[in-house]
């Protein structure tokens, strides 16, 4: 099959997959497809209506905390044996507060006293952020933005003791996690990210007037702690990121913490939460994959190719429930197309910047992007693919320990060293199957993204969270975005 014909085939297959997973006829279709032996349709085998795998007992409990804890402990025990195990274990122990996905404590009553004011301010400002009806009048929007930011500044200046906050952050920088536990640090980081994005937009839906701002002066109560925590995570962006604003926005019991659309309809609030849960669940279901990546690299380094084969085969199997969790959420019944673009997506954008003091050049910062997700960066590194995000964007938006882990995985990736025969050939075949599943996923994502991004939002200009303002014409904007998605699909080989 030529590259062009394969690309066309995968695009069509992605569209078919998008239709299949959202139709009420899915059980009947899946039953019929399972009776055939067409290789591409075998990708669907094993899925139930809920998206869980029923045919692979290895993965039956891979989303449970006990299973993940056992896997993480196994990698921790290997941390003295290989740098890839050490790198992942360090990520879990430090940024993850001893677990993965990272523990994030949102119970402000357990936070150090000087930080509790931030959560109090969140509770007061959250209901003021969403407008029930978006206005197309610039004068009305200008007044609304001004009033929201003014009230935010008043509360911060009245309630926050910035000197005490600074002392606490300095203690954390010195390793005093006894006075500022890592899980509370993560929860506070998420809270400050929410406050900054709320102040940035001052209204949901995001409106054109705010989009056209080039820079914004945030209150020092939102600047000082943010700069300190960004430095801690090895980041250099004014915007929140996938980790700060999505993955950390869930408490240890799995509850969704900081909300964008407080007080609005169930449809809007549930769509918002379902979208956020995609990113959290990818990390939950990704734990066995991270561990299998590490174990396969260690096994290969030891010359134990049979064990290596089993671990790579596990990755292929573990991708099924993980990708299914995406397919089962990204459709209109879970995330309403009518509200996502205007009520959810805009909050995670940024689109303003400042003048670099060293170079004198203007630096604009983009917001959250699915390309910041650790799981897919790690898989790409394991497959020997080049990183999608440029180095500068990674340094701004992907935490340092995550970047290091992916770098070590790429350093020890062995796919290119495999022969065609024997156990090597079997491992090579498993890699090919992993690539196929990623290609189908990226093709399906391309199809679905277009559907959601073409919904009407007359109050704003075309924009994505990860690339900020696009072309003024939506058709041109979609063509611009499609070039990125097609490019990554073609690189997934």
N, C-alpha and C positions, 0 to 999 in steps of 0.2 A: 504494500500500500504506500503510495507516495505521501510526502508530508502534507500536501494540499488536501488530498482525498481523506487522509486520516483526520485532519483538522475539521473538515466538513462533517465527517461521520461523528466525531465527538461533539460538535455543536448540536447536531440533530439529536444525538443520544442524550445530551444534557437537557434539551427541551423536553424529550419524552420522559426522562426521569423526573423533571419538575412537575409534569402533569400527573405522573403515576402516584407520587408520594402525597399529593394533595387531594386526590379524587376519592369519593366514597366507594368507588369500585375497586379500590386498591387490593383488598384481600383476594377478590376473584382474579384480577390481573396477575397478581403474584403467583397464585396457584397455577395458572396457565403457563406463565413464563418458566416456572420451576420444572415443568414437564419437558422443556426443550433443552437442548445441549449447545445452543449457540453461545460461544465463549463470552461475548460481551454481556449477554443477559445473565450469565452466572454471577455477575456482580450483584444482582438483586437477591440472590438466593440467601435465605436465612433471616429475612426481615419480617417481623410481625407488624401489626397496625401501630403499635407503640414505638416501633423503630428498634426494638431490642433484638439481639440475635438469639434464636432458639436452638440453632443447630451446633453451636460451638460451646461446649461445656467449660472450656478454658476461660472464656470471657463472661461466664454467667454472673459473676459477682465483681466484675472489675470496676464498678462504679461505687462500691461500698467503701466506707472509711477503713474498715478492718483490713480489707484486701490491699488497699493503697498503702496503709501503714506498714504492712508486712513487706511490700515491694520496696518502700523507701528505706526500711531497716536493712534490707538485703544490700542495697546500694551503699548505704553508710558503712556497712562491714567491708565493702570493697574499696573504700576511699584511700586506704594506704597502699593499694595494689596497682592503681592506674589513675592517671591524671583526669581522665574523663569522669570516673566515679567521684574523685575528689572535687572536681568542679561542680558537678550536679549536687553533691551532698552539701557543699558550701552554700550554694544557692538556696537550698531548702532550709538549712539551719539559720541562715542570716536573713535574707529577704523574705523567706517563707515563715519565719518565726517558728521553725522546727517542723513544718509540715508543707504539703503542697496539694491543692492551691494554697497560697499563703493564708495564714490565720490573720484575720482582721477583726479587732475588737471594737464594736460600735456602741458598747454600753458606756456612755460618757460618765456615768456615776463611778466607774472604776478607773477613769482617766485621772492623771494628775490634775489637781484642782484648777490650775491656771488655764487648762485647755477646755474645761467644760463650757466656758462662755461661747466657744465657737459652735457647739452643738445647740446651745440655747438660741443663738442667732439663726442657725439653720431652721429651727422649728418656727421662728417668727417670719423669716423671709420666704421659706418654701411656698406657702400659700399665695404669696404676692407675685411669684414669678410667672405662672401661666395665665394667659388671658383667655377667657371663655370663647371670645370671638376675635380673630385677627383683624386689625385695622389696616386699611390701605392709605390712611391719612398720615402724612409725615409729621404734621403738627401734633396730632394726638400721640403718635409714637414717640416723638421727641420728649414730650411732657412725661409720658409714662416711664421712659428710660431714666430721665433726670430724677424723678421722684423715687424710683426704686433704688438707684445708686446713692442718692442723698440719705435715704433711710438706712441703707447698709452701712455707710460711713459713720452715721450717728451711733448705731448700735456697736460697731467695732470699737470706736473711740471711748464709748461709755463702759463697755463690759470687759474688754481685753486688757490685761496687764502685759504689755509687750516685753518689758524687761524680764519678767518672770518666765515668759515663754522662751525668750532667748537663752536664759540660764538653763532651762530644762533641755533645750535642743543641744546646747554645748555639752551637757552631761551625757547625752546620747552619743554625740560625736566622740566623747572620751571613753565610750564603751560602758557607761553606767546604766546598763539595761535593767538593773534592779530598781532604779527610780523611774525609768520610762520603759516599760516592757515592750518588746518588739511588736507584739500583736496590737497594743494600744498605739504605737507609733504608726503602724499600717492604717489603723482606723482613722487616726488624725490626718494622715497624709491624704486619704480619700476625702475627708471632710473639707480640708482646705482646697483640694482640687474642685469639689462641688461649688464651694463659695466663689472661687475665682471664675469659673465658667458662668455661674449665675450672675455675677457682677459684670462680666464681659458682655453678655447678651441682654440682661435686664428685662427680658420679655421672651416668653415662649407662646406662640411661634416666633422664631427669629425673624426680624423685619429688615427690609432693605436699608433703612437708615443706619442700623448698627453694622450691617455688613460692609458699608462703605467707609467705616472708620479705619484709619491707617494705624493709629496707636491709641493706647488707653492707659491712663495713670491709675493703677490700682492702689488701694489704701495700704499703708505699710504693714498693717496687721495681716494682710494677705500676701505681702511681698517677702517680708523677712523670714517667716517660717517656711514658705515655699522654696526660697533660694537655698535654705539650709538643707531641707529634705531632698531637693533635687541633687544637690552636691553629694549627699549621702548615697543616693542611688546611681550616681555617676551620670546624671542627665543635665542637659542644657537647653531647656525649652520653657517658654512662658506658659505653654498649654499643658493640660493634663494628658495622660496617655492611657493605653489599654489597661495597664496594670493599676494605675492610681484611680481611674474613674469607673472601671467595669469589674475587673476581677476582684479588687479589694472592696467592692461595694456590696459584699455579702457577709453576714456574720457567720460564726462557726457552725450554727445550726442550719445554714443555707437560706436564711431570711434576707430579703432584699432591703437595703438600709436607707440610702438617701435618694429621694425621689424628685423627679423633674416636674411632674404634672399633678401635684397634690391637689385634691379636691375636685378633679375633673371626672369625667365619666369612666365607668368600668372598662369600656372598650379602649380608651386612651391609656389608662393606667396599666391594664394587662398587656397591651402591646409594648409599652415601654419596658415592663419587667421581663417579658418573654425575650425581647431583643437582648437585654443585658445578660440574661441567663445563658444565651448561646456562648458567650465568652467565658463565663464561669464554668459551664459544663464541659467545654473543650478542655480546660485544665484538669478538671476532675477525671474525665475519661482519658486524658492524655498521660496521666501518671504511669500506667503500665507501659505505655509506648516509650516514654523517656527512659524508664528502667530497662526495657528490652534493648533500646539503642545502646545504653551503657554496657549491658551484659553481653551483647553481640560483639561489641568492640573489644571487650576484655577477653572473651572466648577466642576471637580471631588472633589477638596478640599472643595468646597462650598456645596457639596452634590446634585448638580444639574445634575443628570445623563442624563436627556433628552438633555440638552445643550451639555454635554460632548459627547454624541452619535453623535450629528450633527457635532461637530468639528472633531471628529475622522473620520466620514464619508467624511467630506470635504478633509481631508488629502488623503484618498484613491482616490477621484476624481481628486485632484490636481496633483497626481503622473502621471496621464495619459499624459498631455501635456509635463510635465518635462522629463519623460523617452522617449517620442516620439522625443523630440528635440535631444536626443542622437542618437536614431535609425536613424533619418533622416540625420544626419551628418556623422556618422562613416560608410561610405561605399565609394567605389572607385570613384563614381561620384562627391563627395564633397571633400573627403580627399584622394588624389591619393595614392594608395599603393606603386607605383613605386618611390615616393619621400619622404614619411613620415619618414621612418626609418633613411634615410641618411640626409635629409634636415631639419627635424623638431625635432624629438625626442632627438637627441644627445645634442642639445644646452641646454636642461633643466637638464641634468645630472651634476654630480660634481666629485665624485670619488677620491678626494685627501683629505689630512688631516694634522694633526700635533701631536706632542707629548704632552700629557697632563702634565702640569707643576706640578700638585699635585700628580697624581698617577704614572707618568712616562710612562704610557701606550700609545700606538699609537691609535689615534682616527681618523677614516675615516668618512667623511660626504657624505651621498647620496643626490641626488637631488630631483626633484619634483615627486610627485606620486598622482594618483587619490585618494588614500586612505587619502590624506590630505584635501579632499573636505568637507567643514563643513556640507553640507546638509545630506550626508550619515552617518556621525558621529552622527548627531543629531537624525536621524531616528533610528539608531541602539540603541542609548541611550534610546529613547522613547519606543522602543520595549523591552527594558530590556536585550539587548544583550551585551556581553562583547566587549570592544573596540578592534578593529583589530590591531591598532598600539600600540607597547609597549610604556610604559611611557617615556622612554628616547627619542624615536623617536618623540613622540608628543611634548615634551619639546623643541626639536630642530626645528621642522617644522610647528607646529600648534600654531598660536598666542594665548597668554595667555587668553584673553577674550573669545575666541572661546572654549578653553578647559574648562573654568569655566562654560560657558553656557551649554555645554554637560554634565558636571558633575552635575549641578543642575537639568537638565532634567532627568538624570538617577536616581538621589536621589528621585525625585517625580513621577517617572514612576509608573503607577498603573495597568498595564496589569496583573501582577501576583496576584492582589487582587480581580479580577473579579470573580463573581459566574457564573454558567452555565445557569441560568434561568433569565427571565425578561429582563429589560433594560441592565443589566450586560451581559447577553448572547448575546444581539444584538451588544453591544460594542465589545465583544470578537470576534464576527464574522467579524466585520470590521477590527480588528487587523489581523485576519487570512488572509483576502483579501490583506491587505498591504504587509504582509510577502510573499504571493504568487507573487505579482508583483515584489517585490525586488528579489525574487529567479529567476524569469524569466529573469530579467534584468542582474543579475550576471552571469547567464548561458550564455546569449547572448553575454555579454562582454567577457567572457572566450573564446568563439568561435571566435569573431572578433579579439581579441588581438593576437591570434595565427596567423591569416592571415597576419596581419601587421608586426609582429615580424619576420616572416620567409622570408621577402623580401631580395633580395641580397644587401649586403653592404660590398664589398670586402676590402674596405679601413680601416675597423675597426674590433674590436673584439666584440663578442656578449655582449650587454649591454642594461640595461633599465635605465631610468632616476632615478627611485626610488630605485633601488637596485644595481646600478653601474655595474661593470664588473661581468659577469656570467661565466659559464663554457666555455672552448675554443670550445667545440663542440656544435653546435646549438641545436641538438636533446636533449642533456643533459641539456642545458640551459632551453629549453621549458618545460622539465619534472620538473625541479627545480621550475620554475614559476607556473606551473600548480598545484603543490602541495599547493601553497599559495591560488590560486583562488578556488580550490576544497574545501580546508579547510574552507574558508569564506562562500562558498555556503552551506556547510553542517551545519555551525553555524547559518545560517539565518533560524530560526524556530520560 
